[in-house]
Amino acid sequence: MDRALTATLAFSTALAVAALSSPQLGRASELPVPPGVTVAAAHETPASISCTSPGYCTAVGRYSNRATTSALALIESSGKWRSTTEPVLRGSLNSVWCASRGNCVAVGARQTVAGYPQPVVVTERSGTWGRSVLAPVPGDASMTPDNGAGLASVSCSSMKDCVAVGNYTKGASSVSVGEFQGFLDVETSGTWSSVPISLPSDAVSQGPIVSRLSSVACSLSACMAVGGYKTSSGFKPMALTGSGTTWQQAVKVSLPIDALWGALDAVSCSTSSECDAAGHLGTSTGGQLWFTGESSGVWHASVDAVLPVGATPGSGDIAGMSCPAPNQCRAAASYSYATASHAQAWRSMVFTQKNGTWNRGINTAVPANAAPLPESVATSVSCVQITYCTILGLYTKPHHIETSFSVTLPSR
């Protein structure tokens, strides 16, 4: 065997052993699939979770059944998960916020007969999900096949006062047909409306992706939305702050000095003046996950995330963040590693911020019935307190069956 190949395989094996032998955090369990659907056929994907007290959470996402994609809702009560047949929606729910047990607001997208997505809002009251309601879109949105719009994240100060962010495709009347842009919807006293957003002054107004909004967080009536936007020197991270229908012009968030481009993927606000955010960036040598934050309008210096031992350098994806108190956060994420038989395998991890310092990522536990070479991806996290958080994700069982799981941190 070629010496270089032998060395490469040995290095890959060493990385895999390191990745698999790294410490694991939490207690993991497989999540149930909707009634009447088998695990192998469900293709269940949980997207978001909101917990109101330890052992009581609501999760949303999507699942497939006979080639039809439907909204998924999972309920945890006293630490035990169950799946429901509600809400009835052909499409997916991407984010959920809950005021209390059985009272939640979820957003996502429904698939039309014509083949394009429409943004929707669904509300649960006293444990019963209502019908999906179309969310407003900007006036220049192209609601046609291969285009459309969807909501990615929601946060509220009450059941009737919410903010949701998403993305849409601009229509033929726009300067550039097919532009992908972020948009912001607000609910005030139960009425939804679309609020125009103003990009930073160095934004470029044309291109396939002009802007993107990924996440929003509210504390009391103050909210922050994060994402990215296009400039002449590449994609840059941005943040918007506001409440109700009044929003400030988006600001560019500073990247580390060696970064060429970047975006923010998740945000969580512990108070009306304290928010933390995480995202991804690119340098001349590869990719990197990073953290930053804002206190009373002033952004902190950014910090590079440190992956678990054995991770492929430059790999990683931030799925969500939850900060139950100032300087105390958890971020759910995933990273890749290589083995002799797999060029790329994925593993879920969690970052913890304590006293303002972000620790090295730690592998999350996976259910006991995971495949011998476990692969897992984190999709969301919600913390009631820093010592009690729940992470959602996907993992692989034997025979390449992929299904969903939850991890409680720390273990119960």
C-alpha positions in Angstrom: 0.0 0.0 0.0 1.2 3.5 -0.8 2.9 5.1 2.3 1.0 8.3 1.9 -2.4 6.4 1.7 -1.4 4.4 4.7 -0.5 7.5 6.7 -3.8 9.1 5.6 -5.9 6.1 6.7 -4.0 6.0 10.0 -4.6 9.7 10.6 -8.4 9.3 9.7 -8.6 6.3 12.1 -6.9 8.3 14.9 -9.4 11.2 14.4 -12.3 8.8 14.4 -11.1 7.1 17.6 -10.6 10.5 19.2 -14.1 11.7 18.1 -15.8 8.5 19.3 -13.9 8.3 22.6 -14.5 12.0 23.6 -16.6 12.6 26.6 -20.4 12.5 26.1 -22.9 14.8 27.9 -26.5 14.1 28.8 -29.0 11.3 28.7 -30.4 10.5 25.2 -33.7 8.8 24.2 -35.3 8.0 20.9 -38.3 10.2 20.1 -41.7 8.6 19.0 -43.0 8.9 15.5 -46.6 10.0 14.6 -49.3 7.4 15.1 -49.7 5.0 12.2 -46.2 5.7 10.8 -43.2 3.3 11.0 -39.8 4.6 12.2 -38.2 3.4 8.9 -40.7 5.3 6.8 -41.2 8.4 8.9 -38.0 10.4 8.0 -38.9 12.4 11.1 -36.9 15.7 11.5 -37.4 17.8 14.6 -36.5 21.4 14.0 -37.2 23.4 17.1 -37.9 23.0 20.8 -39.3 25.2 23.6 -39.4 24.1 27.2 -41.4 25.9 29.9 -40.3 23.8 32.9 -38.1 20.7 33.5 -39.6 17.8 31.7 -42.2 19.8 29.9 -41.4 20.8 26.3 -42.9 21.1 22.8 -41.0 20.3 19.7 -41.9 20.8 16.0 -40.6 19.8 12.7 -41.6 17.6 9.8 -42.0 13.9 8.8 -42.7 12.0 5.6 -45.4 9.4 5.1 -46.0 7.9 1.6 -44.0 10.7 -0.1 -46.0 13.4 1.7 -44.3 15.8 4.0 -46.4 16.9 7.0 -45.9 19.0 10.1 -44.6 17.3 13.2 -45.5 18.1 16.8 -44.0 16.3 19.8 -45.0 16.9 23.5 -42.9 16.1 26.5 -44.8 15.7 29.8 -43.2 14.6 33.1 -40.1 13.7 31.1 -42.0 11.4 28.6 -42.4 12.2 24.9 -45.4 11.5 22.8 -46.3 12.4 19.2 -49.5 13.9 18.0 -51.5 14.0 14.8 -51.9 17.8 15.1 -51.5 20.3 13.7 -52.7 19.1 10.2 -50.4 20.8 7.8 -48.8 19.7 4.5 -45.3 21.2 4.9 -43.0 21.8 7.9 -42.9 23.7 11.1 -39.4 25.3 11.7 -39.7 27.0 15.0 -41.8 27.1 18.2 -42.1 29.4 21.2 -44.2 28.5 24.2 -45.6 30.8 26.9 -46.7 27.9 29.1 -47.6 24.2 28.9 -50.0 23.7 25.9 -49.8 27.4 24.8 -47.4 27.8 21.9 -46.8 29.6 18.6 -45.1 27.8 15.7 -44.1 29.0 12.3 -43.0 27.3 9.1 -44.1 26.8 5.5 -46.9 24.9 3.8 -46.5 23.4 0.4 -49.1 24.5 -2.1 -50.6 22.4 -4.9 -48.7 24.6 -7.3 -45.5 23.5 -5.7 -44.2 26.5 -3.9 -43.9 27.2 -0.1 -46.1 29.7 1.8 -45.2 31.0 5.3 -47.6 29.9 8.0 -48.3 30.5 11.7 -50.0 27.9 13.9 -51.1 28.5 17.5 -51.7 26.0 20.2 -54.0 27.0 23.0 -54.8 24.9 26.1 -53.2 21.9 24.4 -55.2 22.1 21.1 -53.5 23.2 17.9 -55.5 25.5 15.6 -55.5 25.7 11.8 -52.5 27.1 10.0 -52.8 30.8 9.1 -51.0 32.3 6.2 -48.3 34.8 7.3 -47.9 38.1 5.4 -45.0 38.4 2.9 -43.3 41.5 1.4 -45.2 43.0 -1.6 -42.4 42.0 -4.1 -42.4 38.3 -3.1 -42.7 35.8 -6.0 -45.2 33.3 -4.9 -44.8 31.0 -7.9 -43.3 27.5 -8.5 -39.6 27.3 -7.7 -39.9 30.4 -5.6 -42.1 31.3 -2.5 -41.3 32.1 1.1 -41.1 30.4 4.5 -40.6 31.4 8.2 -37.5 30.1 10.0 -37.8 31.4 13.6 -40.2 32.9 16.0 -40.1 34.5 19.4 -42.7 36.2 21.5 -43.3 38.4 24.5 -46.9 37.1 24.8 -49.2 34.8 22.9 -50.4 37.7 20.9 -47.2 39.7 20.4 -44.6 37.8 18.4 -41.8 38.3 15.9 -41.0 35.8 13.1 -38.2 35.9 10.5 -37.8 34.0 7.3 -36.7 34.3 3.7 -38.4 34.8 0.3 -37.7 35.1 -3.4 -38.3 38.5 -5.0 -40.5 38.6 -8.1 -40.3 39.7 -11.7 -41.1 43.3 -10.9 -37.9 43.6 -8.9 -34.6 44.9 -10.1 -33.1 41.4 -10.1 -35.5 38.4 -10.6 -35.0 35.5 -8.2 -33.2 37.4 -5.5 -33.3 35.6 -2.1 -33.9 38.0 0.8 -34.8 37.9 4.5 -38.1 39.3 5.8 -39.6 40.0 9.2 -43.2 39.6 10.3 -44.6 40.9 13.6 -47.8 40.1 15.5 -49.2 43.0 17.5 -52.3 42.3 19.7 -53.1 39.2 17.6 -52.7 40.8 14.1 -49.8 39.9 11.9 -48.1 42.3 9.4 -44.9 42.3 7.4 -42.3 45.0 8.4 -39.8 46.3 5.9 -36.2 45.8 6.9 -33.3 48.2 6.2 -30.0 46.5 5.4 -26.6 48.0 6.4 -25.4 50.9 4.2 -22.7 48.7 2.5 -25.3 46.1 1.3 -25.3 45.1 -2.4 -28.8 45.1 -3.7 -28.4 42.5 -6.5 -27.4 38.9 -6.6 -28.8 35.4 -5.9 -28.7 35.9 -2.2 -29.0 39.5 -1.0 -29.8 38.8 2.6 -30.8 36.0 5.0 -32.5 36.0 8.4 -32.0 32.9 10.4 -33.0 33.5 14.0 -34.9 35.9 16.3 -35.1 36.2 20.1 -37.2 38.4 22.3 -37.0 39.3 26.0 -39.9 41.3 27.3 -40.7 43.6 24.4 -37.2 44.0 23.0 -36.2 41.7 20.1 -33.1 40.9 18.0 -33.0 39.1 14.7 -29.7 37.9 13.1 -28.5 36.6 9.7 -26.3 37.9 7.0 -26.2 40.1 3.9 -24.2 40.6 0.7 -21.5 43.2 0.3 -19.0 43.9 -2.4 -16.4 42.0 -0.3 -18.5 39.0 0.5 -21.3 37.9 2.8 -21.3 39.6 6.3 -23.2 39.0 9.5 -25.9 41.4 10.6 -28.3 42.0 13.4 -31.6 44.0 13.7 -33.2 45.2 16.9 -36.7 46.4 17.5 -40.1 45.8 19.0 -43.6 45.7 17.5 -43.6 47.4 14.1 -40.6 49.7 15.0 -37.2 48.3 13.9 -33.8 49.9 13.6 -31.6 49.7 10.5 -29.6 46.5 10.5 -26.0 46.8 11.7 -23.0 44.9 10.5 -21.6 42.6 13.2 -17.8 42.6 13.2 -16.0 39.4 12.3 -12.7 38.2 13.6 -9.8 39.9 11.8 -8.9 36.9 9.7 -12.4 36.2 8.5 -13.3 36.8 4.8 -17.0 36.3 5.1 -19.6 35.1 7.7 -23.1 35.0 9.0 -25.0 34.6 12.3 -27.2 31.5 12.6 -28.6 31.7 16.1 -29.4 34.2 18.8 -30.8 34.1 22.3 -31.5 37.1 24.7 -31.5 36.5 28.4 -32.7 40.1 29.2 -33.8 43.0 27.1 -30.2 44.3 27.0 -28.2 41.1 26.9 -28.1 38.9 23.8 -25.6 36.1 22.6 -25.3 34.9 19.0 -23.4 32.2 17.1 -22.6 31.6 13.5 -20.2 30.4 10.8 -17.4 32.2 8.9 -14.8 31.5 6.3 -11.0 32.3 6.3 -8.3 31.8 3.7 -7.7 28.4 5.3 -11.2 27.1 5.8 -14.4 27.4 7.9 -14.9 28.2 11.6 -17.8 28.5 14.1 -17.8 31.6 16.2 -19.6 33.3 19.1 -20.3 37.0 19.8 -22.8 39.0 21.9 -24.3 42.4 22.6 -24.7 44.2 25.9 -26.8 47.4 26.1 -26.1 48.1 22.4 -22.4 47.3 22.4 -21.1 44.2 20.6 -18.4 42.0 22.3 -15.3 40.8 20.6 -15.9 37.6 18.7 -14.6 34.2 20.0 -13.7 31.2 17.8 -15.5 28.0 18.8 -13.2 25.1 19.9 -14.4 21.7 18.5 -14.1 18.4 20.3 -10.9 16.4 19.9 -11.1 14.4 16.7 -13.2 16.8 14.8 -12.3 17.7 11.2 -10.7 21.1 11.3 -13.0 23.8 9.9 -16.2 21.6 10.1 -19.3 22.4 12.0 -22.8 23.8 12.0 -24.6 25.8 14.7 -28.2 24.7 15.1 -29.5 26.8 18.0 -28.8 28.7 21.2 -30.5 29.1 24.5 -29.4 31.6 27.3 -31.6 31.3 30.4 -29.5 34.0 32.2 -26.8 36.5 31.4 -23.4 34.9 30.5 -25.0 31.4 30.8 -25.8 29.8 27.4 -25.9 26.4 25.6 -25.4 26.2 21.8 -26.4 23.0 20.0 -24.2 22.2 17.0 -22.6 19.4 14.9 -19.2 18.6 13.5 -17.8 16.1 11.0 -15.0 13.6 11.4 -13.5 11.0 9.0 -12.9 7.3 9.3 -11.3 4.7 7.1 -14.7 3.7 5.7 -16.5 7.1 5.9 -15.0 10.2 4.3 -17.4 12.3 6.4 -19.4 11.3 9.4 -21.3 13.7 11.7 -21.7 14.0 15.5 -23.9 16.3 17.6 -22.2 18.4 20.2 -23.0 21.2 22.7 -21.1 24.3 23.7 -21.5 25.8 27.1 -21.0 29.4 28.2 -20.3 29.9 31.9 -19.5 33.3 33.3 -19.1 34.7 29.8 -16.6 32.1 28.6 -17.4 29.5 26.0 -16.0 26.0 26.7 -14.8 23.4 24.1 -17.6 21.5 22.4 -18.6 18.2 24.0 -20.3 15.3 22.2 -23.9 14.8 23.2 -25.0 11.3 24.2 -26.9 9.2 21.6 -29.6 6.6 22.3 -28.4 3.1 23.3 -29.7 1.7 20.1 -27.5 3.9 17.8 -25.5 2.3 15.1 -22.0 1.0 16.1 -20.5 4.0 14.3 -22.9 6.6 15.7 -23.8 9.5 13.5 -25.9 12.3 15.0 -26.8 15.9 14.2 -28.2 18.5 16.6 -31.1 20.6 15.4 -32.3 22.7 18.4 -31.8 23.4 22.1 -34.0 24.9 24.9 -32.8 25.6 28.5 -35.1 26.2 31.4 -32.0 26.9 33.4 -28.3 26.4 32.6 -28.4 23.1 34.6 -31.5 21.8 32.7 -31.5 21.9 28.9 -32.9 19.7 26.2 -31.4 19.2 22.8 -33.1 17.7 19.7 -31.4 16.0 16.8 -31.2 13.1 14.4 -29.2 9.9 14.8 -28.6 6.7 12.8 -29.7 3.3 14.0 -28.5 0.0 12.6 -29.4 -0.7 8.9 -29.0 3.0 8.1 -32.3 4.0 9.7 -32.3 7.7 10.6 -34.7 9.0 13.3 -35.0 11.7 15.9 -33.8 11.8 19.5 -33.6 14.1 22.5 -30.8 14.7 25.0 -31.4 16.1 28.5 -28.5 18.0 30.0 -27.5 17.0 32.5 -28.9 13.5 32.7 -32.0 13.2 34.9 
